[in-house]
Amino acid sequence: MAVSGVHDVLVVDRMLPGLDGLGLVRTLRGAGVKAPVLFLTALRGVGDRVQGLEAGGDDYLVKPFAFAELLERSHVDWKYPEFRR
């Protein structure tokens, strides 16, 4: 669905059952999906965050999180459409 649809933002967990979120995002980017990707995960190390961004993520938010922050971060594409991939 993520490959065939049009999305404002994709919220992806790094620890998906049966699939790593990094691999999912790499696959989506390879398929030409340009929607912004926000990783939302419990993996909080600097290396984890860098890996998420290198895999094609646009932002990275660590659990636990404040919903207000998630909402604001999800609006970044609407604020700065020139940065859309």
Biotite code that builds the C-alpha atoms (Angstrom):
import biotite.structure as struc

atoms = struc.array([
    struc.Atom([0.000, 0.000, 0.000], chain_id="A", res_id=1, res_name="MET", atom_name="CA", element="C"),
    struc.Atom([2.808, 2.443, 0.811], chain_id="A", res_id=2, res_name="ALA", atom_name="CA", element="C"),
    struc.Atom([4.291, 1.952, -2.666], chain_id="A", res_id=3, res_name="VAL", atom_name="CA", element="C"),
    struc.Atom([1.050, 2.374, -4.601], chain_id="A", res_id=4, res_name="SER", atom_name="CA", element="C"),
    struc.Atom([-0.622, 5.154, -2.633], chain_id="A", res_id=5, res_name="GLY", atom_name="CA", element="C"),
    struc.Atom([-0.038, 8.863, -2.140], chain_id="A", res_id=6, res_name="VAL", atom_name="CA", element="C"),
    struc.Atom([0.825, 9.776, 1.440], chain_id="A", res_id=7, res_name="HIS", atom_name="CA", element="C"),
    struc.Atom([1.482, 13.010, 3.304], chain_id="A", res_id=8, res_name="ASP", atom_name="CA", element="C"),
    struc.Atom([3.865, 11.280, 5.715], chain_id="A", res_id=9, res_name="VAL", atom_name="CA", element="C"),
    struc.Atom([4.846, 7.713, 6.594], chain_id="A", res_id=10, res_name="LEU", atom_name="CA", element="C"),
    struc.Atom([5.423, 6.878, 10.267], chain_id="A", res_id=11, res_name="VAL", atom_name="CA", element="C"),
    struc.Atom([7.634, 3.781, 10.497], chain_id="A", res_id=12, res_name="VAL", atom_name="CA", element="C"),
    struc.Atom([8.899, 1.787, 13.471], chain_id="A", res_id=13, res_name="ASP", atom_name="CA", element="C"),
    struc.Atom([12.439, 0.405, 13.286], chain_id="A", res_id=14, res_name="ARG", atom_name="CA", element="C"),
    struc.Atom([11.372, -2.863, 14.927], chain_id="A", res_id=15, res_name="MET", atom_name="CA", element="C"),
    struc.Atom([8.552, -4.187, 12.756], chain_id="A", res_id=16, res_name="LEU", atom_name="CA", element="C"),
    struc.Atom([7.529, -7.826, 13.164], chain_id="A", res_id=17, res_name="PRO", atom_name="CA", element="C"),
    struc.Atom([9.288, -9.837, 10.471], chain_id="A", res_id=18, res_name="GLY", atom_name="CA", element="C"),
    struc.Atom([10.760, -6.774, 8.786], chain_id="A", res_id=19, res_name="LEU", atom_name="CA", element="C"),
    struc.Atom([13.245, -4.109, 9.775], chain_id="A", res_id=20, res_name="ASP", atom_name="CA", element="C"),
    struc.Atom([11.984, -0.555, 9.311], chain_id="A", res_id=21, res_name="GLY", atom_name="CA", element="C"),
    struc.Atom([15.304, 0.421, 7.700], chain_id="A", res_id=22, res_name="LEU", atom_name="CA", element="C"),
    struc.Atom([14.803, -2.194, 4.993], chain_id="A", res_id=23, res_name="GLY", atom_name="CA", element="C"),
    struc.Atom([11.231, -1.071, 4.456], chain_id="A", res_id=24, res_name="LEU", atom_name="CA", element="C"),
    struc.Atom([12.262, 2.545, 3.950], chain_id="A", res_id=25, res_name="VAL", atom_name="CA", element="C"),
    struc.Atom([15.125, 1.577, 1.623], chain_id="A", res_id=26, res_name="ARG", atom_name="CA", element="C"),
    struc.Atom([12.653, -0.468, -0.436], chain_id="A", res_id=27, res_name="THR", atom_name="CA", element="C"),
    struc.Atom([10.172, 2.405, -0.567], chain_id="A", res_id=28, res_name="LEU", atom_name="CA", element="C"),
    struc.Atom([12.849, 4.901, -1.608], chain_id="A", res_id=29, res_name="ARG", atom_name="CA", element="C"),
    struc.Atom([14.109, 2.452, -4.235], chain_id="A", res_id=30, res_name="GLY", atom_name="CA", element="C"),
    struc.Atom([10.552, 2.201, -5.598], chain_id="A", res_id=31, res_name="ALA", atom_name="CA", element="C"),
    struc.Atom([10.415, 5.981, -5.943], chain_id="A", res_id=32, res_name="GLY", atom_name="CA", element="C"),
    struc.Atom([8.218, 6.775, -2.932], chain_id="A", res_id=33, res_name="VAL", atom_name="CA", element="C"),
    struc.Atom([8.866, 10.421, -2.108], chain_id="A", res_id=34, res_name="LYS", atom_name="CA", element="C"),
    struc.Atom([6.608, 10.827, 0.935], chain_id="A", res_id=35, res_name="ALA", atom_name="CA", element="C"),
    struc.Atom([8.434, 12.045, 4.042], chain_id="A", res_id=36, res_name="PRO", atom_name="CA", element="C"),
    struc.Atom([9.338, 9.244, 6.454], chain_id="A", res_id=37, res_name="VAL", atom_name="CA", element="C"),
    struc.Atom([9.377, 9.751, 10.204], chain_id="A", res_id=38, res_name="LEU", atom_name="CA", element="C"),
    struc.Atom([10.875, 6.909, 12.225], chain_id="A", res_id=39, res_name="PHE", atom_name="CA", element="C"),
    struc.Atom([9.059, 6.426, 15.538], chain_id="A", res_id=40, res_name="LEU", atom_name="CA", element="C"),
    struc.Atom([10.947, 3.879, 17.609], chain_id="A", res_id=41, res_name="THR", atom_name="CA", element="C"),
    struc.Atom([12.396, 2.808, 20.935], chain_id="A", res_id=42, res_name="ALA", atom_name="CA", element="C"),
    struc.Atom([15.906, 2.586, 19.442], chain_id="A", res_id=43, res_name="LEU", atom_name="CA", element="C"),
    struc.Atom([17.428, 5.757, 20.801], chain_id="A", res_id=44, res_name="ARG", atom_name="CA", element="C"),
    struc.Atom([21.180, 5.605, 20.258], chain_id="A", res_id=45, res_name="GLY", atom_name="CA", element="C"),
    struc.Atom([22.950, 8.125, 18.050], chain_id="A", res_id=46, res_name="VAL", atom_name="CA", element="C"),
    struc.Atom([23.999, 5.305, 15.718], chain_id="A", res_id=47, res_name="GLY", atom_name="CA", element="C"),
    struc.Atom([20.377, 4.126, 15.474], chain_id="A", res_id=48, res_name="ASP", atom_name="CA", element="C"),
    struc.Atom([19.202, 7.601, 14.541], chain_id="A", res_id=49, res_name="ARG", atom_name="CA", element="C"),
    struc.Atom([21.958, 8.056, 11.965], chain_id="A", res_id=50, res_name="VAL", atom_name="CA", element="C"),
    struc.Atom([21.099, 4.683, 10.395], chain_id="A", res_id=51, res_name="GLN", atom_name="CA", element="C"),
    struc.Atom([17.466, 5.742, 10.104], chain_id="A", res_id=52, res_name="GLY", atom_name="CA", element="C"),
    struc.Atom([18.351, 8.971, 8.376], chain_id="A", res_id=53, res_name="LEU", atom_name="CA", element="C"),
    struc.Atom([20.871, 7.257, 6.089], chain_id="A", res_id=54, res_name="GLU", atom_name="CA", element="C"),
    struc.Atom([18.226, 4.691, 5.107], chain_id="A", res_id=55, res_name="ALA", atom_name="CA", element="C"),
    struc.Atom([16.059, 7.503, 3.751], chain_id="A", res_id=56, res_name="GLY", atom_name="CA", element="C"),
    struc.Atom([14.180, 8.701, 6.806], chain_id="A", res_id=57, res_name="GLY", atom_name="CA", element="C"),
    struc.Atom([13.503, 12.404, 7.056], chain_id="A", res_id=58, res_name="ASP", atom_name="CA", element="C"),
    struc.Atom([13.086, 12.554, 10.825], chain_id="A", res_id=59, res_name="ASP", atom_name="CA", element="C"),
    struc.Atom([13.496, 10.297, 13.856], chain_id="A", res_id=60, res_name="TYR", atom_name="CA", element="C"),
    struc.Atom([11.469, 10.422, 17.053], chain_id="A", res_id=61, res_name="LEU", atom_name="CA", element="C"),
    struc.Atom([12.226, 8.221, 20.059], chain_id="A", res_id=62, res_name="VAL", atom_name="CA", element="C"),
    struc.Atom([9.604, 6.510, 22.256], chain_id="A", res_id=63, res_name="LYS", atom_name="CA", element="C"),
    struc.Atom([8.186, 7.496, 24.633], chain_id="A", res_id=64, res_name="PRO", atom_name="CA", element="C"),
    struc.Atom([7.110, 10.643, 22.849], chain_id="A", res_id=65, res_name="PHE", atom_name="CA", element="C"),
    struc.Atom([4.657, 13.488, 23.240], chain_id="A", res_id=66, res_name="ALA", atom_name="CA", element="C"),
    struc.Atom([1.822, 13.325, 20.728], chain_id="A", res_id=67, res_name="PHE", atom_name="CA", element="C"),
    struc.Atom([2.067, 17.094, 20.175], chain_id="A", res_id=68, res_name="ALA", atom_name="CA", element="C"),
    struc.Atom([5.687, 16.654, 19.050], chain_id="A", res_id=69, res_name="GLU", atom_name="CA", element="C"),
    struc.Atom([4.770, 13.805, 16.680], chain_id="A", res_id=70, res_name="LEU", atom_name="CA", element="C"),
    struc.Atom([2.003, 15.923, 15.192], chain_id="A", res_id=71, res_name="LEU", atom_name="CA", element="C"),
    struc.Atom([4.292, 18.917, 14.675], chain_id="A", res_id=72, res_name="GLU", atom_name="CA", element="C"),
    struc.Atom([7.052, 16.808, 13.139], chain_id="A", res_id=73, res_name="ARG", atom_name="CA", element="C"),
    struc.Atom([4.541, 15.239, 10.748], chain_id="A", res_id=74, res_name="SER", atom_name="CA", element="C"),
    struc.Atom([3.660, 18.712, 9.428], chain_id="A", res_id=75, res_name="HIS", atom_name="CA", element="C"),
    struc.Atom([7.193, 19.531, 8.311], chain_id="A", res_id=76, res_name="VAL", atom_name="CA", element="C"),
    struc.Atom([6.451, 18.558, 4.708], chain_id="A", res_id=77, res_name="ASP", atom_name="CA", element="C"),
    struc.Atom([3.545, 20.978, 4.618], chain_id="A", res_id=78, res_name="TRP", atom_name="CA", element="C"),
    struc.Atom([5.747, 23.773, 5.925], chain_id="A", res_id=79, res_name="LYS", atom_name="CA", element="C"),
    struc.Atom([8.712, 23.135, 3.618], chain_id="A", res_id=80, res_name="TYR", atom_name="CA", element="C"),
    struc.Atom([7.519, 21.391, 0.428], chain_id="A", res_id=81, res_name="PRO", atom_name="CA", element="C"),
    struc.Atom([10.749, 22.353, -1.345], chain_id="A", res_id=82, res_name="GLU", atom_name="CA", element="C"),
    struc.Atom([12.552, 19.744, 0.778], chain_id="A", res_id=83, res_name="PHE", atom_name="CA", element="C"),
    struc.Atom([10.301, 16.914, -0.370], chain_id="A", res_id=84, res_name="ARG", atom_name="CA", element="C"),
    struc.Atom([12.350, 14.115, -1.909], chain_id="A", res_id=85, res_name="ARG", atom_name="CA", element="C"),
])
